[in-house]
């Protein structure tokens, strides 16, 4: 009798263990597939109050990897009061240049089971998981109904994609009635997919990463082109690319958006599944030093020292979270009429790049400077890769940047 009871107990324990294993296998593996950097819109980037009052906003984004289901991260990161979202939805876009969606794919977003959510000031808010399988490179429409406008807007001016604004509750409509368009994103921070085995690369940068000069809905930024290369390469096809670029951004000081160090936790540590970080910032720190007035040798030396100090902080924080951190060298701007750099500015850039290239300071380096400079004049962008302003790459230049990134940096390590 005693042996029988022991046998029964062992069988029960075995069943529980097997059940636990099955549950563990079904546990979702959330990875950020798309993200954008948040800031306080200013000037013409502020949406008119009337456009955000009893408003339906449909915003189109392109995910970099697919998954069997998804969830959406809304953002009130810079709001000064709670933001009420009356209802929200997500669907496959039928045409990324219009507000049309594929009706069969439309899903209501819920938050703790409720269709309405109040996002606290300074916070992000994740939706419940949605059973909507998506493929890598798919265009998704995130639609929000805002009963009242935010006290202070949170958004991203450099969307390079059309957003659509209409009045009334039209969240599940196939196309918005009476819509006007904008090329900015508001109150959306990311899309996460359930993708076992996947990871994500964050690219922390400025307007060059944000895609200055890229036409709306073309997805021709260099991170977009890198995402295409990664998808086409079997060992790296499950690595998402998250664009954390803000035009005018700097390492040390706030400009258009918070400085790179201030936004590190939100942009790099908040998205789930981040395994790699690529940093390509600093041109605006270098350029603004002398844009309006000359600087002393001590000021130049302090700038280089402080830029390197911020990069050291970023590397240390990334490594502390098990993230492989890659340094991107700062590209030349010698032909820039905006920053009009002189020999001292160029010496500063060379000094920072020398530190970036020094083994051990980063886990790896992508030498964008070497890939993009004019061999006849290394202080300038190659003419064929220059947009014409001496500072930002052309569309061909963005492709060259994507091509300069060795995919072997992201290939999973083979087991011995």
C-alpha positions in Angstrom: 0.0 0.0 0.0 2.8 2.4 1.0 4.7 1.7 -2.3 1.5 2.3 -4.3 1.0 5.7 -2.6 4.6 6.6 -3.3 4.1 5.6 -6.9 1.0 7.7 -7.2 2.8 10.7 -5.6 5.6 10.3 -8.1 3.2 10.2 -11.0 1.5 13.4 -9.8 4.8 15.2 -9.4 5.8 14.0 -12.8 2.5 15.4 -14.3 3.1 18.7 -12.5 6.6 18.9 -13.9 5.5 18.1 -17.4 2.7 20.7 -17.1 5.2 23.3 -15.8 7.5 22.5 -18.8 4.6 23.0 -21.2 3.7 26.3 -19.6 7.3 27.5 -19.8 7.3 26.7 -23.5 4.2 28.7 -24.0 5.6 31.8 -22.2 5.8 34.7 -24.6 9.1 36.1 -25.7 8.5 39.8 -26.2 10.9 41.7 -28.4 10.6 45.3 -29.6 10.1 45.3 -33.4 9.6 49.0 -33.9 10.3 52.0 -31.7 10.7 55.7 -31.9 12.3 58.3 -29.6 10.1 60.6 -27.6 10.5 64.3 -27.1 8.4 67.5 -26.5 7.3 68.9 -29.9 8.1 72.6 -30.4 7.2 75.2 -33.0 5.6 73.8 -36.1 5.9 70.2 -34.7 3.2 70.9 -32.2 -0.1 69.5 -33.4 -2.9 72.1 -33.3 -5.2 71.7 -30.3 -8.3 71.3 -32.5 -6.6 68.4 -34.3 -6.3 66.5 -31.0 -9.8 67.3 -29.7 -12.3 64.4 -30.1 -9.8 63.2 -32.6 -8.9 59.9 -34.2 -5.3 59.7 -35.1 -4.1 56.9 -37.4 -0.3 56.5 -37.5 1.6 54.1 -39.9 4.8 52.3 -38.8 6.9 49.5 -40.2 7.9 46.6 -38.0 11.4 45.2 -38.5 10.7 41.6 -37.4 7.5 39.5 -37.3 5.8 37.6 -34.6 2.7 35.5 -33.8 1.1 38.3 -31.7 1.9 41.8 -30.7 1.3 44.6 -28.1 1.6 48.4 -28.5 3.4 50.8 -26.2 1.7 54.2 -25.9 3.6 57.2 -24.5 2.9 60.2 -22.4 6.5 60.5 -21.5 6.6 64.3 -21.5 3.0 64.9 -20.6 2.4 67.1 -17.6 -1.0 65.6 -16.9 -2.7 62.2 -17.4 -3.5 61.4 -21.1 -6.9 59.8 -21.7 -7.1 57.4 -24.7 -10.8 56.7 -25.3 -10.2 53.8 -27.6 -7.4 52.3 -29.7 -6.8 49.8 -32.4 -4.2 48.2 -34.5 -4.4 46.7 -38.0 -2.4 46.0 -41.1 -2.1 49.0 -43.3 -3.5 48.6 -46.8 -1.4 51.4 -48.2 1.2 53.2 -46.1 0.5 56.5 -47.9 -3.2 56.6 -46.9 -5.3 55.9 -43.9 -6.7 52.7 -45.3 -6.4 49.5 -43.3 -7.2 45.8 -44.1 -10.5 45.5 -42.2 -10.1 41.7 -41.5 -6.9 42.5 -39.6 -8.4 45.2 -37.4 -8.1 44.5 -33.7 -9.3 46.5 -30.7 -6.5 47.4 -28.2 -7.3 46.7 -24.6 -5.5 47.7 -21.4 -6.1 45.4 -18.5 -9.1 44.2 -20.4 -10.6 47.7 -20.9 -10.8 49.6 -24.2 -10.1 52.9 -22.5 -6.9 53.9 -20.7 -5.5 56.8 -18.7 -1.7 57.1 -19.0 -0.1 58.9 -16.1 2.1 61.9 -16.8 5.6 60.9 -17.6 4.7 57.3 -18.3 4.4 54.7 -21.0 1.6 52.2 -21.1 1.5 48.7 -22.8 -1.6 47.3 -24.4 -2.7 43.8 -23.7 -1.4 41.2 -26.2 -3.3 41.1 -29.5 -3.6 37.9 -31.6 -2.5 39.5 -34.9 0.4 37.7 -36.6 2.6 40.0 -38.5 5.4 39.5 -41.0 8.8 41.2 -40.9 8.6 44.5 -42.8 4.8 44.8 -42.4 3.2 48.2 -42.2 0.9 48.6 -39.2 -1.7 51.3 -38.5 -2.0 52.3 -34.8 -5.2 54.2 -34.3 -6.1 56.3 -31.2 -9.2 58.2 -30.2 -8.4 61.2 -28.0 -11.4 62.8 -26.3 -9.3 65.7 -25.2 -5.8 67.0 -26.2 -2.8 66.3 -23.9 -1.7 69.1 -21.6 1.8 68.8 -23.1 2.4 66.7 -26.2 4.8 63.8 -26.5 5.8 62.8 -29.9 8.5 62.4 -32.6 8.7 65.1 -35.3 10.9 63.1 -37.7 8.4 60.3 -38.5 9.1 60.4 -42.3 5.7 58.8 -42.5 2.2 60.0 -42.9 -0.2 60.2 -39.9 -3.9 60.9 -40.4 -6.1 63.1 -38.2 -9.9 63.1 -38.2 -12.7 64.2 -35.9 -15.0 61.8 -34.0 -14.5 58.2 -33.0 -13.3 56.3 -36.1 -10.9 53.8 -34.6 -12.1 50.8 -36.5 -13.0 52.6 -39.8 -11.4 51.2 -42.9 -10.5 54.7 -43.9 -10.8 57.9 -41.9 -13.4 60.4 -43.1 -12.4 64.0 -43.5 -8.8 63.3 -42.5 -5.8 65.6 -42.8 -2.2 64.4 -42.8 1.0 65.2 -41.0 4.5 63.7 -41.0 4.8 63.4 -37.3 4.0 60.8 -34.7 2.3 61.5 -31.4 1.8 59.4 -28.2 3.2 56.1 -29.7 6.4 54.6 -28.5 6.8 51.1 -29.8 5.4 47.8 -31.0 6.5 44.5 -29.4 6.1 41.1 -31.0 6.1 37.6 -29.5 9.1 36.2 -31.4 10.9 33.3 -29.7 14.7 33.5 -30.3 14.6 37.0 -31.5 16.6 40.1 -30.3 16.9 43.7 -31.0 19.5 46.3 -32.0 19.0 49.9 -30.8 20.7 52.6 -32.9 21.2 55.7 -30.8 21.7 58.7 -33.0 20.8 62.1 -34.3 19.3 63.4 -37.6 21.5 61.2 -39.7 19.9 58.1 -38.0 16.5 59.8 -37.9 16.7 60.0 -41.7 17.0 63.7 -42.5 16.0 64.2 -46.2 14.1 60.9 -46.5 10.7 61.3 -48.2 7.6 60.2 -46.3 6.6 56.5 -46.5 9.7 55.5 -48.4 11.5 53.9 -45.4 14.9 54.8 -46.8 16.7 55.7 -43.6 19.9 53.8 -43.1 18.5 51.8 -40.2 15.6 50.8 -42.5 18.1 49.6 -45.1 20.1 47.8 -42.4 17.0 46.0 -41.3 16.4 44.8 -44.8 20.0 43.4 -44.9 19.5 41.7 -41.6 16.3 40.1 -42.8 17.9 38.8 -45.9 20.7 37.1 -44.0 19.6 33.9 -42.3 21.8 34.1 -39.2 20.5 37.6 -38.4 16.9 37.6 -39.7 15.5 37.6 -36.2 17.3 40.8 -35.1 15.0 43.8 -34.9 16.3 47.3 -35.6 15.0 50.1 -33.4 15.6 53.7 -34.6 16.5 55.9 -31.6 17.5 58.9 -33.7 16.5 62.5 -32.9 17.3 65.4 -35.2 19.8 67.8 -33.6 20.5 65.4 -30.7 23.7 65.7 -28.7 25.6 63.5 -26.3 26.1 66.2 -23.6 23.4 68.8 -23.8 19.8 68.9 -24.6 18.9 70.3 -28.0 15.9 69.1 -30.0 15.1 66.4 -27.5 16.9 65.2 -24.4 20.6 64.5 -24.6 21.7 60.9 -25.4 22.6 60.0 -21.8 19.3 61.3 -20.4 17.3 59.2 -22.8 19.4 56.1 -22.5 17.2 54.2 -20.1 13.9 54.9 -22.0 15.4 54.3 -25.5 17.8 51.4 -24.8 16.7 49.6 -21.6 12.9 49.9 -21.8 12.3 48.0 -25.1 12.4 44.3 -24.4 14.8 41.9 -26.1 17.6 44.4 -26.7 20.9 42.5 -27.3 22.9 45.2 -29.2 23.4 48.9 -29.1 25.0 51.0 -31.9 25.9 54.6 -30.9 26.6 57.2 -33.7 26.3 60.6 -32.1 28.5 63.6 -31.6 28.5 65.7 -34.7 26.1 68.2 -33.2 28.2 68.5 -30.0 31.2 69.3 -32.2 29.4 71.7 -34.5 27.5 73.7 -31.9 30.7 74.5 -30.0 31.8 77.1 -32.5 28.7 77.7 -34.7 28.0 81.1 -33.3 31.4 82.1 -31.8 35.0 80.8 -31.7 36.1 78.6 -28.7 39.3 78.6 -26.8 41.7 75.7 -26.8 40.5 74.9 -23.3 36.9 74.7 -24.4 37.8 72.4 -27.3 39.7 70.1 -24.9 36.8 70.1 -22.4 34.4 69.2 -25.2 36.4 66.2 -26.3 36.8 65.1 -22.7 33.1 65.4 -21.9 32.0 63.7 -25.1 34.3 60.7 -24.3 33.0 60.7 -20.8 29.4 60.4 -22.0 30.3 57.6 -24.3 32.1 55.8 -21.5 28.9 56.1 -19.4 26.8 54.6 -22.2 29.2 51.7 -22.7 29.3 50.9 -19.0 25.5 51.0 -18.7 24.9 48.9 -21.7 27.5 46.3 -20.6 25.9 46.1 -17.2 22.7 44.9 -18.8 24.5 42.3 -21.0 24.1 44.5 -24.2 26.9 44.4 -26.8 27.7 48.0 -27.5 29.1 49.1 -30.9 30.7 52.5 -31.6 30.1 54.3 -34.8 32.7 56.8 -35.8 31.6 60.4 -36.5 31.4 61.3 -40.1 33.1 64.4 -41.7 31.2 67.7 -42.0 33.9 69.8 -43.6 31.6 71.1 -46.3 28.8 72.0 -43.9 27.7 75.6 -44.3 25.6 75.2 -41.1 28.6 74.3 -38.8 31.4 75.6 -41.0 34.1 73.6 -39.0 37.7 74.8 -38.9 40.9 72.9 -38.2 40.2 72.9 -34.5 36.8 71.3 -34.9 38.3 68.7 -37.2 40.9 67.9 -34.6 38.2 67.4 -32.0 36.4 65.0 -34.3 39.6 63.1 -35.0 40.3 62.8 -31.2 36.8 61.4 -30.5 37.0 59.0 -33.4 40.5 57.8 -32.2 39.0 57.0 -28.8 36.0 55.2 -30.5 38.5 53.1 -32.6 40.7 52.2 -29.6 40.2 48.5 -28.9 38.3 47.8 -25.7 36.5 51.1 -25.5 33.6 49.6 -27.4 32.8 45.9 -28.0 33.1 46.6 -31.7 33.3 49.5 -34.1 31.6 50.5 -37.4 33.9 53.0 -39.1 31.3 55.2 -40.8 33.9 57.9 -41.1 36.1 55.7 -43.3 33.1 54.5 -45.4 31.7 57.9 -46.1 34.6 60.3 -46.4 36.0 61.7 -49.6 39.4 60.0 -50.1 40.7 63.2 -51.8 39.6 65.3 -48.8 38.9 63.2 -45.6 37.3 66.2 -43.9 34.3 66.0 -46.3 31.7 63.5 -47.2 32.2 61.8 -50.5 30.4 63.8 -53.1 28.4 60.8 -54.3 27.1 60.2 -50.8 26.4 63.8 -49.8 22.9 65.2 -49.7 24.3 68.5 -50.8 24.6 70.2 -47.4 27.9 68.7 -46.4 26.4 67.2 -43.3 23.7 64.7 -44.1 24.1 61.7 -46.4 22.0 61.4 -49.5 19.7 58.4 -50.0 22.7 56.6 -51.7 24.7 57.7 -48.7 22.2 56.1 -46.3 22.5 52.9 -48.2 26.2 53.1 -48.0 26.0 53.5 -44.3 23.8 50.4 -44.0 26.2 48.5 -46.2 29.2 49.5 -44.0 27.8 47.6 -41.0 29.3 44.1 -40.9 26.5 41.6 -40.3 28.9 39.3 -38.6 28.7 41.6 -35.6 25.2 40.3 -34.9 25.4 36.7 -35.9 24.7 34.3 -33.0 27.8 32.7 -31.6 28.1 29.1 -32.6 28.2 26.5 -29.9 31.5 24.6 -29.4 
